[in-house]
Amino acid sequence: MPDTPLAPAYDPALIHDKTAGIERLLEIMRALRHPNQGCPWDIEQDFASIAPYTIEEAYEVADAIEREAWDELKGELGDLLFQSVFHAQMAAEAGHFTFQDVVTTMSNKMVARHPHVFGAESRDKSPEQQSADWEAIKAAERAGNQETGTLDGVATGLPALLRAFKLQKRAARVGFDWPETSQVIEKIREEAAELVEARDHLTQDKVEEEFGDLMFVMANLGRHLGVEPEAALRQANAKFIRRFEGVEARLAKIGKRPEDSDLAEMDALWDAVKADERRQS
């Protein structure tokens, strides 16, 4: 007598119901992680193995926004949402919390942090006052979580440039900051000189240390100028790609590739690309 096939570990009707919204996605995730009938790759994942994908998806969301690729953004936001669903499913399996707990926690946080919208406080505040109130509420939350140090709670998993920016912002709240932008620029000159000295006379480890110091102060300058360094660097990357592709296109018109050219020729083409951009702006 043939084996009786196992009943599906999920609700097929829900999984194939294209109108079911978030409940459909949650059911798909439960099915993918089912120990007997799920996907082998999904089953073997854990929080640590999925975390890099979560970070990558967040950057892909930022990239789509940067390019104003709105059709792509829909898909990228879905990918990022799926990361939350994946982590929540693993947490539920381990008995930590459920996706609904995540939703409830976030909802409670937003209500608590917006007393001028959901509570009795007046909405008649400047954006600056609302930002100050937001930071005060977050500080009270950190105290409740026994985060007593000024820098407690700044996530270690952030990209280093963004984390530097946030660490400096926290320190500035308690007065540990240069009062004038000119002082930050002077510190940049000092750090640049120390980097040159390390390059010329010291070890490679010291060069790396001094280079890190210079980048750290550059992040601080961005804060003083109202520039978010990660965003500025993304824009610089995009500009470099755009202009270098322009150089490649001009070389291709004369039957050459970058490796067939030299620095002088490519630098001249780079200047031509920049000049075209200025004329078009």
C-alpha positions in Angstrom: 0.0 0.0 0.0 1.5 3.4 -1.1 2.5 5.9 1.5 -0.1 8.5 2.2 1.2 11.9 1.2 1.7 14.3 4.0 -0.8 17.1 4.4 0.7 20.4 3.4 2.4 22.3 6.2 0.6 25.5 5.2 -2.7 26.8 4.0 -2.6 26.5 0.2 -5.7 28.7 -0.2 -4.1 31.5 1.8 -0.7 31.2 0.0 -2.4 31.5 -3.4 -4.8 34.2 -2.4 -3.3 37.3 -4.0 -5.6 39.6 -2.0 -4.6 38.3 1.4 -1.9 40.9 2.2 0.5 40.4 5.0 -1.2 37.2 6.3 -0.3 35.6 3.0 3.4 36.6 3.3 3.5 35.3 6.9 2.0 32.0 5.8 4.6 31.7 3.0 7.4 32.3 5.5 6.0 29.6 7.8 5.9 27.2 4.9 9.4 27.9 3.8 10.7 27.3 7.3 8.7 24.1 7.9 11.3 21.5 9.0 9.9 18.6 6.9 8.3 20.3 3.9 10.0 23.7 3.7 12.9 25.0 1.6 16.2 23.4 2.7 18.1 26.8 2.3 15.5 28.7 4.3 15.4 26.0 7.0 19.2 26.2 7.6 19.3 29.9 8.1 19.6 31.7 11.4 19.7 35.4 12.6 23.4 35.8 11.9 23.2 34.3 8.4 20.3 36.5 7.4 21.5 39.7 8.9 23.8 40.6 6.0 20.9 40.2 3.6 18.8 42.5 5.7 21.5 45.2 5.5 21.9 44.7 1.8 18.2 45.1 1.2 18.1 48.3 3.2 20.8 49.7 0.9 18.9 48.6 -2.2 15.9 50.5 -0.9 18.1 53.6 -0.5 19.6 53.1 -3.9 16.2 52.9 -5.6 15.2 56.1 -3.8 18.4 57.8 -4.8 17.7 56.9 -8.5 14.0 57.8 -8.2 13.3 54.3 -9.5 9.8 54.1 -8.1 8.8 50.9 -9.8 11.9 49.2 -8.4 11.3 50.8 -5.0 8.1 48.8 -4.6 10.0 45.5 -5.0 12.9 46.6 -2.8 10.5 47.6 0.0 8.9 44.2 -0.4 12.4 42.6 -0.1 13.1 44.5 3.1 9.7 43.6 4.5 10.4 40.0 3.9 13.6 40.3 5.9 11.5 41.4 8.9 9.1 38.6 8.3 12.0 36.1 8.1 13.6 37.3 11.4 10.2 37.3 13.1 9.5 33.7 12.0 12.8 32.5 13.4 12.1 34.4 16.6 8.7 32.8 16.9 10.2 29.3 16.4 12.7 30.1 19.2 9.9 31.4 21.5 11.2 35.0 21.6 8.4 36.9 19.9 6.1 36.9 16.9 5.6 39.2 14.0 2.5 40.6 15.7 4.7 41.5 18.7 7.0 43.4 16.3 4.0 45.3 14.9 2.6 46.0 18.4 6.0 47.2 19.7 6.5 49.6 16.8 2.9 50.9 17.0 3.4 51.6 20.7 6.7 53.3 20.1 5.2 55.6 17.5 2.3 56.6 19.6 4.5 57.3 22.6 7.0 59.3 20.6 4.3 61.5 19.0 2.3 62.9 22.0 1.7 66.1 19.9 -0.3 63.9 17.5 -1.8 61.1 19.6 -1.7 62.7 23.0 -2.6 65.9 24.8 0.4 68.0 23.7 0.0 70.8 21.3 1.0 70.3 17.6 2.0 74.0 17.6 5.8 73.3 17.7 8.6 74.0 15.3 10.3 71.1 13.6 13.4 71.8 15.7 11.3 71.6 19.0 9.7 68.4 17.8 13.2 66.9 17.1 14.3 67.9 20.5 11.3 66.4 22.1 11.9 63.2 20.1 15.4 62.9 21.4 14.3 63.5 24.9 11.8 60.7 24.6 14.4 58.4 23.1 16.8 59.3 26.0 14.1 58.3 28.5 13.6 55.0 26.7 17.3 54.3 26.8 17.4 55.1 30.5 14.5 52.6 31.0 16.6 50.0 29.1 19.4 50.7 31.6 21.5 52.4 28.8 23.2 54.9 31.1 26.2 55.9 29.0 25.9 58.7 26.5 27.0 56.4 23.6 25.0 53.4 24.7 22.6 52.1 22.1 24.4 53.3 19.0 24.3 50.0 17.0 27.6 48.4 16.3 26.3 46.9 13.1 25.9 50.2 11.4 28.3 51.1 8.5 31.3 52.7 10.1 30.8 56.2 8.5 27.2 56.3 9.7 28.1 55.1 13.1 30.8 57.8 13.4 28.2 60.4 12.6 25.7 59.0 15.2 28.4 58.7 17.9 29.5 62.3 17.4 25.8 63.5 17.4 25.3 61.8 20.7 28.5 63.3 22.2 27.4 66.7 21.0 24.2 66.5 23.0 26.2 66.6 26.2 28.5 69.4 25.0 31.4 67.4 23.7 31.7 69.2 20.4 33.5 72.0 18.7 31.4 75.1 18.8 32.6 76.4 15.4 32.9 74.7 12.0 36.3 76.4 11.5 37.7 74.4 14.4 36.6 71.1 12.7 38.3 72.2 9.5 41.5 73.0 11.5 41.3 69.5 13.0 41.1 68.1 9.5 44.3 69.9 8.6 46.0 68.4 11.7 44.8 64.9 10.9 45.9 65.2 7.3 49.4 66.2 8.4 49.6 63.3 10.8 48.5 60.9 8.0 51.3 62.3 5.7 53.8 61.8 8.5 52.6 58.2 9.1 52.9 57.5 5.4 56.4 58.8 5.2 57.9 57.6 8.5 55.7 55.1 10.3 54.1 51.6 10.0 51.2 50.6 7.8 49.1 50.0 11.0 49.8 53.7 11.9 48.8 54.8 8.4 45.5 53.0 8.8 44.9 54.5 12.2 45.6 58.0 11.0 43.4 57.5 7.9 40.6 56.4 10.2 41.1 59.5 12.4 40.8 61.7 9.3 37.6 60.0 8.1 36.1 60.3 11.6 36.7 64.1 11.6 35.3 64.4 8.1 32.1 62.8 9.3 32.1 65.4 12.1 32.5 68.2 9.5 29.5 66.8 7.7 27.4 67.0 10.9 28.5 70.6 11.4 27.5 71.4 7.8 24.2 69.6 8.0 25.4 66.9 5.6 24.7 63.2 6.3 28.0 61.6 5.2 26.6 58.3 4.0 24.2 60.1 1.7 26.9 62.5 0.5 29.2 59.6 -0.3 26.5 57.7 -2.1 26.0 60.8 -4.3 29.7 61.0 -4.9 29.8 57.3 -5.9 26.9 57.8 -8.3 28.6 60.9 -9.8 31.9 58.9 -10.3 30.1 56.1 -12.0 28.2 58.5 -14.3 31.3 60.4 -15.3 33.5 57.3 -15.7 30.9 55.8 -18.0 31.0 59.0 -19.9 34.7 58.5 -20.4 34.2 54.9 -21.5 31.6 56.1 -24.0 33.9 58.7 -25.5 36.7 56.2 -25.8 34.3 53.7 -27.5 33.6 56.3 -30.2 37.3 56.2 -31.2 37.4 52.4 -31.0 39.3 52.2 -27.6 38.7 50.8 -24.2 40.1 52.2 -20.9 42.9 49.7 -20.8 44.0 50.9 -24.3 44.1 54.5 -23.1 46.4 56.3 -20.6 45.8 58.6 -17.7 46.3 61.9 -19.6 43.8 60.9 -22.3 41.2 59.7 -19.8 41.7 62.7 -17.6 41.0 65.0 -20.5 37.9 63.1 -21.4 36.8 63.3 -17.7 37.1 67.1 -17.9 35.0 67.0 -21.1 32.3 65.0 -19.4 32.3 67.4 -16.4 32.0 70.4 -18.8 29.1 68.8 -20.6 27.3 68.2 -17.3 27.7 71.9 -16.3 26.3 73.0 -19.7 23.3 70.7 -19.2 22.6 71.8 -15.6 
